[in-house]
Structure formats: C-alpha cells, structure tokens
C-alpha cells in the first residue's frame, strides 16, 4: 500500500481526511485497547495481551513523537533570506537567459552562502556559460580575494557585460573547450584552490569524465562540485559517468546531495560538515528563499549511502527519513 493511503499514513503521525490533516491525538486512542486475542486461554492469553499492550503503547508514543517532530519542523521560523539571492532574483534571473531554475538557484545559493558563513575560501569555476544565468549567481558570491573562472568556447561581449555588472573586478574568461583546460595556467597552478566548480558543459560521457577530472584536481578541501543534468532522463550518460567516477575515486569525492537534476560532490573529509548543514538548516534556508514546497529526503543510513535528496513536497513533510523510521534523519 502506498504511503498516501490512510492505513499507512497513521505511522507518520498524521491522518488525512477530506483534505484535512489531523494530529495523532484525534485517533491514537484507537490503539489504547488491544484487539481480542482469540483461541488463547489462561496465562498465555495474559502474556500475549500484555505484550500487545506494550507494543501498542510504544506505537502510540512513536506516533506522538512523529507528530511533534513534524510540527516542530513546520513551526520552525524560516532563515533570513540571503541578500545575494534577493539581488540575483530581482536583477538577473528573469532577465538573463539560461537553464538554471529558481529552485536550482536557491539550492546553489544555500550552499554558497553556507561556505561564506563558515569561512570556506577559494576560487570559483564554471564550465559551460551560455548566456550567463548561473555565472551571474557565482559572480555575486565571488569575494574580493577570489577569482571567478568561466570556460566556454564562446563568451560574447554582451554576455561578459552582464556578468561583469555582478563582478566588478572581472572574471577570468577562457574561450576554450573544457578538454583543453589541462593545458591552461588555471589547471597547472590552481590545484586544490577552488571552493566551487559548476559543471554544465558538453554532455557526452567522456566530456563529463574529463570535467570531473578537472574539478577533482582543482577542488579544495571544503569545496563543492555541482554537476548539472544529474539524474536527468534526457542525459542518462551524465548520471552514469558521475557514479562511475565516484566509484573510482571514493577516497577523493563523495555525493552528499542531489535533486532537481543536479548532483553535489565534496571531499569525504568535508562531508559531515555539509550533511550536518543539510540536516539542521537546509529546509529553513530553502523556505527563507521562498521555496517551502520541498521535502528533504535522507532515506538511507550512512553505511548504505550518506546522501540527501531534495524534491517536491511529500505529504506535508519537511524532512523524510528511512522507510523503517521516517522521523529519523541519520548522518
């Protein structure tokens, strides 16, 4: 039975009836009295009845905790909105062509802002610029001590003009194919100095592998590689090559977040920092950016796969844990 059905919805602490959500206090009293124990007599019946009462009491308490957890998430105030995100949405997003959706922009802004707050320093790189919609967001996050490197076979003057309104110090433009980056000064001198690498270049499997090789070399200890079109049915080769690359470089890269057709990788030693942020603050940060109709998923235990997902709102939940205990968010 699917999770949206009434029988199963009880274990999530909410009963849905005619479009309403009712807290467990309305109906968990149904669990107070155990059902009749047929065909058992004497001492065995007493033991079985006591056992069932114990199980039902535990179930009721679990439901109550689930409702309290859900309510605490819903009632938690949204984080104050990022001024960088406000500037980006008001001045650029709707006016600059590109494929970066508002939700994707909000996720990227959450991660970039978190890096700023925690003092993670480093340069920023984008492979695949097109009209500059995502480059502008990265430009707004580039600090005076950092540089923004933009790679694309063609970056016309009008695109540069738009980007430079967000980055007065001026980005570094490399009008080359990303496969040629290995011959550049950035590649030779920039190993381990980048905190953000956005890969949205050519979508062939070989190109993705090449771009991940570049990102892996350049990425600093606290950096993030963002892979565009990850888990996009239009580009299954991107997903395949990303997983294959991670499998071959387990000691160097870890997938810690995916959703809305993007994947986010970091160094294994930085994973707990980002996972803790996602667990404690990610929903509030998204809500503060006007995207509260999402659910943050952590359906696997760390020994299985220590990665969060973000997707469309599910049954009114902010966070959704493993199937055997949806109220637990294990990292």
Number of C-alpha atoms within 10 A of each C-alpha: 7 8 13 13 11 14 11 13 15 19 21 23 26 25 22 15 9 6 7 9 13 14 20 22 14 10 14 18 10 11 14 13 12 16 10 9 12 7 6 12 10 7 9 10 15 13 11 14 18 13 13 16 17 14 14 18 17 12 16 23 15 17 22 20 16 22 21 16 18 21 15 12 16 16 9 11 12 18 15 11 16 16 11 15 21 12 14 22 17 11 12 19 21 13 10 16 14 15 14 17 14 15 17 17 19 22 21 22 23 24 19 20 19 17 20 14 9 10 10 16 20 25 22 27 26 24 24 22 22 20 19 27 24 27 31 24 25 28 24 20 21 22 17 9 8 17 19 25 21 22 23 19 16 15 19 11 9 11 19 18 13 17 25 17 13 22 22 11 15 16 21 13 15 19 14 16 16 22 16 13 18 14 9 12 9 16 16 12 10 16 15 18 20 28 23 28 28 24 25 21 21 17 16 14 17 14 17 25 18 17 24 22 14 19 26 23 17 27 27 22 19 24 27 31 26 24 24 23 21 24 20 15 11 9 16 15 19 25 22 14 19 20 15 12 16 16 13 10 12 12 11 17 24 24 23 23 23 20 21 18 17 21 21 23 24 25 22 17 13 17 22 14 12 18 20 13 16 24 17 11 16 23 27 22 27 21 20 18 25 14 16 17 15 19 19 24 25 27 23 17 15 11 7 8 14 19 23 24 18 22 15 13 14 16 15 13 20 24 26 23 18 15 11 8 14 17 23 17 19 16 18
